[in-house]
Structure formats: C-alpha cells, structure tokens
Amino acid sequence: MTGDDIIALSDRYLMATYARTRVAFVRGEGAKLWDAEGREYLDLFSGLAVTNLGHAPPAVVEAVSRQAARLLHVSNLHYSEPQARLAELLCTHSFADRVFFCNSGAEANEAAIKLARRWGHKQGGERTEIVSALGSFHGRTLATLTATGQEKVRVGYQPLPPGFRYVAYDDLAALDRALTDATAALLLEPIQGEGGVVIPDPEYLAGARRLCDERGVLLILDEVQVGMGRTGTLFAYQQSGIEPDIMTLAKALASGIPIAAALARESVAASFEQGAHGSTFGGNAVAAAAAVATLETMLAGGFLDAVRESGAYFLSGLEALARRSPAIAAVRGRGLMLAIELHQPGAAVVEACLARGCLINCTVERVLRLLPPLIITRAEIDRALGVLGEVLCR
Ligand SMILES: Cc1ncc(COP(=O)(O)O)c(C=O)c1O
C-alpha cells in the first residue's frame, strides 16, 4: 500500500481520536524509521517513549520470535517462565517486593489506585482519597483521567468517580495542605511528561516522601514515561534519594510490545489478595519475554552510563542552540528526556522538522519534547541538532 492508501483507509475506518501527522511508517531500525515511500526519518520521539532500545532491537526481536514459536499465551490461572523471570528482575532492581502485570500505563495506574484504596480501607479509618498533581497525566480510563490534573481530558465524561483531588506540582507547602486523614495515596510523576517535561526542584520528591510518611499516606510514582532508562537511571526515583510505596511502568517496558506493571512493597502488595484484581493478558508470555530482554539489555554494563553521557551531550547542544535562537524560551532535560520551550506554539516547528526527516513532538502547545531512543549515536544527535538549528535559528 502507498502512504496515501494507508492514510485514506485509516481516516475512513478509525475513530477520529488522534491528531495524526500524515505519515505512515512501515519499517524501523535503531533510531531510524522509513515511511511507505521509502523516505528515511531520524526518530526523536520513540513512539512516545516506547522504543527506548530503538527499532528492531536484536535481543528483543530474538526473544519475541523464540517465545512466539514456543508459547504465545497462558492464562494467569497458571504459571509461565517469562512472567516469573520478569517479576524477579523488576523486584531485584527496584524497591519493590511484588508486581502486578497489566497492559497499558492507564491500567497500571488504575491498579495502583485500586491497591491504594484497598490498603486505605484496611487502615481502619476513611483513607480513600487519591491526591494527584495539576498538569499531570496518568491515562484515559475513567479513574486515571480523573486523576489526571488536566481539565481537557475530562470534558464530556462526567459523572467522574469521586475521591480524587489535585495539588500544585513542585509545591511542598501546597502538598502539606492537601494531604489529610482522608488521603490514601499521593500519585506523582517524578518529571511531568505530557505536562511539558516539568522537572521539579531536586528536593521535591524527598519532601513529598517526608510528608507522606508523616501523614501515613502512600506515595505512588508514575514512571510510565520516565522509567526504563529514559532519565539515565533504570527508574527516575533512583536519582531522588527516596523510594515510593508503589510504582507504575508501561511504555518502554517491553520495547514496543504492550505490557505494564504496578510494583509495590510487600506491606502494600498484601492488600491485593486472591480475586482482588486481574487481567487476561497482563504479563503475557511474549510481552514478558520482550520485557526480560529489554531489562537485560539496559542492565548490561555501561548502557545507562551511555544514556547519561548522550543526554548531557544533547542538552549542551540544545543550550548552544538556545543562545543563538530568539524563538527559544528555555531548554531542559534529564538523561534523554529533553525539552525546548518556545515563545510561540510549536506545531509549525514539528512540521518543519518532519519535512527535514526528523521526528519530534510538541506538548502543551509550546514545549518541543525530544524522546530519542536511548541508543542514539553522537552523529545522530549532531544531525538532530543541525535540523533543529536550521528550523529554530532562521
Ligand atoms: C506518565 C504517564 N502515565 C500514564 C500514561 C498512560 O499510558 P497508556 O497510554 O499506556 O495508557 C502516560 C501516557 O502517555 C504517561 O505519560
């Protein structure tokens, strides 16, 4: 099919929920993508923070092929080796003791909210409320869009589930007022992704942890976008000096095969007894095998060091760009989660980069978000900086 055929068919039959750029991709390798006409693109978006190992990473391709030929799926009423190995890997490399597997970021947050509510009920009092941050994004199910601190995702979906309230992000005084005896959990992104790559004060997460401890409130960290090496450590919380009680993962967990996880300490996980929650596909054998291969690749010596080095190199290039371009208000980043904040809306910049074969994203209208694959090379970063310079320094 030609790109136009794919687009026409999609526009005819798919529900119109997405604002799509008119390009149909058919192949990818490393940091490169090709469209149906054979045109090459440099991918600085990674399918929205999913293909962190790049396209067609050999270890994941091999693990998926091997597992698919052996066993595609077994029910969660039985056991499977990939799921067991994945749970062990996640727990031994994080604060967590136990994992619940599901299929998307929204489902992982839904599981975290359910687990916190159930834990809250067991505390004897009335701890049912979930506090989340303004500007946050936690998913599109009814509970997670209610937890999301952005009005636009809630329009038309009322009545919303009760028991959610919002607090200003990166504001410990506001948090101090928001957490009460009715709060079961505080749900936070370590860095707000959809909200514009908002990096809080270095003391914010530690302060939030302290307030949660003082009030007997659980801390849930949503690492759906920032987890899996994106910020230069396997999980973003590992740079904050604190640990959450629950953490959610999805997106890059299996390099592009759908899987998600809610991880928790034993004392909290114990509230999910038999029958308390479930998912048919959660921890599916092929997805779990892909996730094991993904984690093993990221945990191999030097991988995360290289992410930090590439991130620092990219950010210094963006800083140089900011000095030359009056269009840029600020640049920021952690690891390979990078942003260019503009004075003007960024849609035209995204289009101009695409026309030059470079795929970027714009969020909250004026923030260009760069989420390159973690395996991006210096030469590719230089190419990206060249394109951004052409577009932003005219
Ligand atoms: C921080 C965060 N949480 C949750 C989600 C929802 O994930 P999914 O689209 O897989 O449901 C996203 C998606 O962008 C996200 O960025």
The ligand as a Tripos MOL2 file, in Angstrom:
@<TRIPOS>MOLECULE
LIG
   16    16     1     0     0
SMALL
NO_CHARGES

@<TRIPOS>ATOM
      1 C1          3.0900    9.4770   32.9050 C.3       1 LIG1
      2 C2          2.0770    8.6850   32.1400 C.ar      1 LIG1
      3 N1          1.2280    7.8790   32.8000 N.ar      1 LIG1
      4 C3          0.3090    7.1410   32.1590 C.ar      1 LIG1
      5 C4          0.1890    7.1910   30.7960 C.ar      1 LIG1
      6 C5         -0.8600    6.3610   30.0980 C.3       1 LIG1
      7 O1         -0.2650    5.3050   29.4350 O.3       1 LIG1
      8 P1         -1.0910    4.4630   28.3320 P.3       1 LIG1
      9 O2         -1.3050    5.3760   27.1660 O.co2     1 LIG1
     10 O3         -0.2000    3.3030   28.0360 O.co2     1 LIG1
     11 O4         -2.3750    4.0550   28.9730 O.co2     1 LIG1
     12 C6          1.0470    8.0140   30.0610 C.ar      1 LIG1
     13 C7          0.9130    8.1130   28.5820 C.2       1 LIG1
     14 O5          1.4280    8.9690   27.9420 O.2       1 LIG1
     15 C8          2.0160    8.7760   30.7500 C.ar      1 LIG1
     16 O6          2.8580    9.5870   30.0940 O.3       1 LIG1
@<TRIPOS>BOND
     1     1     2 1
     2     2     3 ar
     3     2    15 ar
     4     3     4 ar
     5     4     5 ar
     6     5     6 1
     7     5    12 ar
     8     6     7 1
     9     7     8 1
    10     8     9 2
    11     8    10 1
    12     8    11 1
    13    12    13 1
    14    12    15 ar
    15    13    14 2
    16    15    16 1
@<TRIPOS>SUBSTRUCTURE
     1 LIG1         1 GROUP 0 **** ****
